[in-house]
Amino acid sequence: MPSEHTMANGFVLVLLREIRESIQKLRQECGDRLDQSSERLERATDSLGRVENDLNEQRKFTRQIALNQSKHEELHTGNMEQIQHELRELREEIRQLRQGR
């Protein structure tokens, strides 16, 4: 018949083995979760990089549109001023022609 000491040692050994196996299982599960989280973070980082790049391209495009619009308005304003100047000259010539009749 086994002694109480031997039975206690056997129980402790079984308990220690179960604790060790549980710790190994927990370690594996934590490692798997960490790997999954790492992969998700990597995908999120890649997505953010693409969004950042796209927004930067959009900013450049919008800025170019604004510059083109400004140049167009400047050209249009210059043309309108020229037309108004020419109209004033034509009116003056017509006035002088009417007086010279």
SULHUMO-V804787 format. One record per residue. PHI is phi in whole degrees, -180 to 180 (none if undefined). Layout:
BEGIN
phi:PHI
phi:PHI
END
This chain:
BEGIN
phi:none
phi:-67
phi:-79
phi:-61
phi:-64
phi:-66
phi:-65
phi:-65
phi:-63
phi:-63
phi:-64
phi:-63
phi:-63
phi:-62
phi:-62
phi:-64
phi:-62
phi:-64
phi:-64
phi:-61
phi:-64
phi:-65
phi:-65
phi:-63
phi:-63
phi:-61
phi:-60
phi:-65
phi:-63
phi:-64
phi:-62
phi:-63
phi:-63
phi:-63
phi:-62
phi:-63
phi:-64
phi:-62
phi:-64
phi:-64
phi:-64
phi:-63
phi:-64
phi:-64
phi:-63
phi:-62
phi:-63
phi:-63
phi:-63
phi:-66
phi:-63
phi:-60
phi:-63
phi:-62
phi:-66
phi:-65
phi:-64
phi:-64
phi:-61
phi:-63
phi:-63
phi:-63
phi:-63
phi:-65
phi:-62
phi:-62
phi:-64
phi:-63
phi:-64
phi:-63
phi:-63
phi:-63
phi:-65
phi:-64
phi:-64
phi:-61
phi:-63
phi:-62
phi:-64
phi:-64
phi:-62
phi:-64
phi:-63
phi:-62
phi:-63
phi:-65
phi:-63
phi:-62
phi:-64
phi:-64
phi:-62
phi:-65
phi:-64
phi:-64
phi:-62
phi:-68
phi:-65
phi:-66
phi:-73
phi:-82
phi:-59
END
